[in-house]
Amino acid sequence: MSQERIKALRQAVSRSPEDSTLQMMLAEELTAAGEREEACDLFDRLLHAGAIPKERLLEIGRIAVATGHLDLARRCLDAGKQAGLVEGVADLATLVQEALSAHGVPQLVPRADGPIEASRALPVDNQGKVTFDEIGGLADVKKSIHRMIVLPFTRPDLYEKYGKKAGGGVLTFGPPGCGKTMLARATAHECGVPFVNIRIEDIVDPYFGVSEQNLHKAFEAAREQAPCVLFLDELDALAYARSKQRGSAGRNLVDQLLQEMDSMGADNSRILILGATNAPWDVDDAMNRPGRFDRVVFVPPPDEEARRAILECLLDGRPTANIDIAEIARQTPLFSGADLSALVDQALEVVIDEALDTGGAPPLEDRHLVAQINKMSASTLSWLRRAKNYVEFANRDERYNEVQEYLRGREAKRARL
């Protein structure tokens, strides 16, 4: 099956040689099939084009070391440092230096040595409470979350009657900036429980074994706060697929997360574990097994009605005049909530410039927003293009059926226009 996928991907790349997503998929398949030389050549071209996601840099560097492509490995390491990566940098630096030394090259990469300090337990995140009503659109997503998550917490008597328990794991995925984190906060508020937010920077550490300790302490903190919502953002970074890893550091962190979710030697029955990721295809398959993230919810870009609601929130309290919010919503297909926020901010900058030039206080108008729309493109487009490729080539377990239906709906809508 792997060779058939490689053949199909090679044909797709030959038809679309500028499509970096297809090239990345082909390189990953080649790596998994043991054809690392060709994979590294593709990775090299992608790195030169700046088309490798930062979360993949260190893993590709390790693949390059194992294949003997030391220039590629060093450039991946440098790019990872410039991107501000922490976990794995020291391990890759050591691997590169050992490989260089074996080839008679003097030490060029500093080793990372130092004391290991245990991190403190994570506090409850009290950063503003959000309700479902304050999140524009996403009616179907909120309905699913209410049924799967909120009800078991608010009506335990009903669920106990039928032998079902609260707790477990739910994974939300979709393009960045579309409200996954806000949904997690709102879920905690709707359940009436604390929200414990685990951020990557709270967990990952360059020293061996510390990341696993930090993750364990985070779960222990959540167990002390139970009942609570434990939110794992950027799950693909914490649980990057072990089949795509060659080093041990990342694999150990995945193993630790699996142990914590399986509550080995502990009790997770009153913890609702929520995860979010922009790259579900990079999350280790073991995370989707029953008892872990066995419920998956696709969070799509906001539809027109949702964009209108988001714009109304963003413009509330601002000096405005002659703005047709419905028309602005219509002109911003596939804009994420973050895109709409950026649109308003950029339009306001123009208004402020006008105020400085005229000495007056002009309001924000349609023309300001439309002018910025013409300069912007939806940030979700690149994610949707990548998702389309995964739906086509990697949906054997039907994991991306929701995405497939969404994309088909988009295509049908375009055909009607």
Disulfide bonds with the S-S distance in Angstrom:
none
